[in-house]
Amino acid sequence: MGLRAKDIVLSSSATESLEELQASSDPNSASIGRRIRALKPILLADCLHGEVVKGDRIPKALRDRHGLENLFLEDLPSFWRLLYTVVRDRGERYIVVVEIVDHRTYDRWFRRRGR
């Protein structure tokens, strides 16, 4: 049994990305959206499901923008990535999806970091 989370919250940036994917007629976008929806129960049951990004490898741009102390990533179809952090509030764990990004954006943040 994994470490459970009470809820999943999307940052404004992640919300915007998800809305763009859902509005697109591209079949790849639909497949990315389906995978994101399928991840919800998985992440709620085990908030540590994703790949851990080591603290010193969290890009400064993301750390500054979202105040990250930890970062996890999930692979999505078409080389997209879902980046999330786990936070605690009043003893409860929450997942905050900070970014849903394409391969180009992800590579810009993580290039030459020995993933």
TITI-120464 format. One record per atom (N, C-alpha, C): residue in three letters; x, y, z. Coordinates in pm, whole numbers, plus 50000, padded with zeros to 5 digits. Atoms other than C-alpha are relative to their C-alpha. Layout:
! residues N
ALAXYZ...
! end
This chain:
! residues 115
MET500864988150000MET500005000050000MET500895012450000GLY499204987950011GLY501385033949901GLY499615010650100LEU500274988449915LEU501405067250076LEU498835007749939ARG501214994150056ARG497885080950026ARG500025015450007ALA500184985450001ALA497055116949935ALA498515002950011LYS501404996449982LYS493825134550028LYS499385004949870ASP500574994350123ASP493405152949696ASP501125004049906ILE499074995150101ILE495075164849378ILE499555013949958VAL500274986250036VAL495275201949304VAL500875003549880LEU499224995850117LEU496385217048972LEU500405014650014SER499564986050005SER498485248548950SER499305006649881SER500634993150112SER497215275348713SER500664995949868SER499275004250120SER499905264948465SER499554986149954ALA500455013550034ALA498855228148478ALA498555000249951THR501404998850042THR495175237748448THR499935005049856GLU499964994350134GLU495955258448140GLU500424989349897SER499535010650090SER497895229647978SER498924989549978LEU501045010250011LEU495115204848052LEU498835005149916GLU501084994350080GLU492475228147908GLU500375000549852GLU499554999750139GLU494535232547590GLU499974986049939LEU500025013850048LEU494925194747557LEU498574995449972GLN501405004350014GLN491185189247607GLN499305007049885ALA500644992350108ALA490275216247351ALA500544995949863SER499355003650126SER492605201947086SER499304988249933SER500595011250074SER491315179046812SER501074989549967ASP498905009250027ASP494725161846792ASP499824987150082PRO500155012749926PRO494455124546883PRO501074998250109ASN498965000949896ASN497765127247075ASN499575007550125SER500474992149885SER496235154147297SER498954992150078ALA501045008049934ALA493245131647369ALA500644988750081SER499335011049932SER495565103147462SER500745004950125ILE499334994249883ILE497595125747696ILE498965003050108GLY501084997049905GLY494345137547860GLY499474987550069ARG500475012749941ARG493165101547909ARG501004994750103ARG498975005049908ARG496475092148072ARG500005008250130ILE500044991549881ILE496265122048308ILE498814996050089ARG501185004249921ARG492725111648413ARG500244986450064ALA499735013449946ALA493905075448459ALA500995000650117LEU499014998849892LEU496745087348685LEU499385004450133LYS500574994449877LYS494405104148937LYS499834989550110PRO500155009749890PRO493375072849132PRO501344993650041ILE498695005849971ILE496925059049107ILE500785009150095LEU499254990649916LEU498465090549255LEU499345002250136LEU500684998749870LEU495805093949525LEU500334988250090ALA499705012049922ALA496565058249636ALA501484999650039ASP498565000349973ASP500355063349618ASP500625012749945CYS499514987050047CYS501585099149601CYS501494999749965LEU498595001250036LEU505165086649561LEU500194991149878HIS500005008950116HIS504305067149244HIS500985004649892GLY499184994850108GLY506215089849006GLY501494998650025GLU498545000249990GLU509925091548939GLU500435012250082VAL499524989249913VAL511715112349204VAL501065008249926VAL498954991150049VAL513675142649086VAL500815004050122LYS499164996849884LYS516595146249326LYS500035015150022GLY500074985949962GLY516595179449512GLY500935009249924ASP499054991350069ASP519735193049347ASP499775000349849ARG500315000350143ARG518275184749004ARG498705007149965ILE501234992450027ILE515065204649045ILE500425013349937PRO499604987550067PRO515405233248794PRO499635012450083LYS500214987649924LYS515735267548956LYS498715007049959ALA501224993450049ALA512945281348735ALA498764994050065LEU501155006649938LEU510515255548874LEU500005002050151ARG499884998249854ARG511805258149231ARG499505014050039ASP500394986149970ASP511365296149223ASP498525002449974ARG501404997450039ARG507985296349046ARG499014993350093HIS500985007849923HIS506335269649260HIS500424997650145GLY499535002249863GLY508395269949583GLY500164985450034LEU499935014549984LEU509215233149543LEU501044995550102GLU499065006949913GLU510815211949812GLU500234985949949ASN499865013250060ASN510235179349624ASN499315000349864LEU500575000450134LEU509375170149267LEU500004985649950PHE500165013350060PHE508085138749098PHE499545002049858LEU500494998850136LEU507415132048734LEU499384986949956GLU500685011350063GLU505125109048541GLU500135001949850ASP499954999650145ASP505665100648176ASP498584999349945LEU501284999950068LEU502715107847949LEU500244996249853PRO499815003150142PRO502095097847586PRO500645011749924SER499394989950089SER503945116547307SER501125007850070PHE498864994149928PHE506875123847543PHE499645012250085TRP500394989649906TRP504855147947756TRP500334995250140ARG499725003449860ARG505505149148132ARG499025007450091LEU500804993849894LEU503365156048437LEU500955001350119LEU499104997349887LEU505395172148717LEU499165003850121TYR500784997049880TYR504035172249070TYR500865000050125THR499364999549870THR504995179149427THR499004995150104VAL500855004549891VAL503655165149752VAL500175010050114VAL499964990349891VAL502735190150023VAL499114995050114ARG500825003549883ARG501295186850372ARG499295012450050ASP500784989149943ASP498545208250515ASP499124994150108ARG500775004949886ARG497055202450860ARG500034984850011GLY499835014449984GLY498445167150868GLY499584991549881GLU500445007450120GLU497035157550527GLU500995002249887ARG499154999050118ARG499065150450214ARG499175003849878TYR500644995950125TYR498115167449888TYR501024999349888ILE499164999650119ILE499485163749539ILE499675013049928VAL500194988050081VAL500005196149350VAL500684997549866VAL499455001350135VAL500425191548977VAL500475013949960VAL499464986750026VAL502755220348898VAL500105003049851GLU499864997750145GLU503275215348523GLU499604987449924ILE500235010650098ILE502035194248233ILE500635005449873VAL499204993850105VAL504585199847959VAL500384990449889ASP499545007950114ASP505705188247618ASP501494997250015HIS498605004549994HIS509095172847549HIS500985011749991ARG499094988650020ARG510695205447433ARG500155008250129THR499964992249876THR509765224547750THR500734992250110TYR499375008549900TYR510805195447972TYR501524999749979ASP498565000650030ASP514185192447798ASP500705013250031ARG499404987049972ARG514795229747834ARG500295001350149TRP499814999349854TRP514375226948212TRP501024990050050PHE499195010949946PHE516245194248256PHE501214996349916ARG498915003850091ARG518875194747982ARG501324998150077ARG498685003349943ARG522245179548072ARG499974998450151ARG500085001949855ARG521115170048418ARG500144985250037GLY499785014149969GLY521825132948390GLY498814993150061ARG501245005649947ARG518215122548440ARG500124985450029
! end
